[in-house]
Amino acid sequence: MAAQATDTADVRAKLVADYGYREFYRVAPGAVEVLHIRHTSRRPWRSGPTSSQT
């Protein structure tokens, strides 16, 4: 199953359905960089330098 695209071009989101979490990540040369893990019952996360949501 493919991950969802997000508003940020290089960031993808993957749902971990059994636990209710969404992982936000990007693929870097030689690595996968996990940016954020968030429970789906919380407000949506917006990536980017101006994001102040925690």
N, C-alpha and C positions, 0 to 999 in steps of 0.2 A: 504494500500500500504506500502510495506516494505521500509525502508531507505537503501541507498547505503552504502556499505562498502568502506572504504578509505584505503590509504597506511598504516595507523596506525591501528593496530588490534582492539583497543577498541573504536575508533572514527567512528561515523556514520554521513552521510550527508542526509539531507532531503530538497527537492526543494519545495519552496512556490511559485508555478507557477503563481498565480494571481498577484503577486508583483515582481517577478523576483529575489527573494532572495534564497540563500541556507544556511541552518542552519547546523552547525557542532556541534555535541554533543556526550557525552558518558553517559552510564547508570552506575550510582554508587549505592551502597547499599542504598536503601531508597530514592533515588533522581535521577533526570536527570540533568546533568551538561552541560549547554550551553557554548561551547567554543568560538564560533565565528559565526557571521552572516555577509554574504557577498553578494553584488549584483552580479548577474551572468555576467554582462557586464565588470567586473573587472578581473584582472589576477586571476588564480586559487590560492586558499590558500593552503599552505602546513603546516600541524600541526607539532609540535615538538619543542624541546628546541632551535634548531638552526634556526628556521624560523624567517626571518627579514622582511617579507612582511607585510604591514599594509593595 
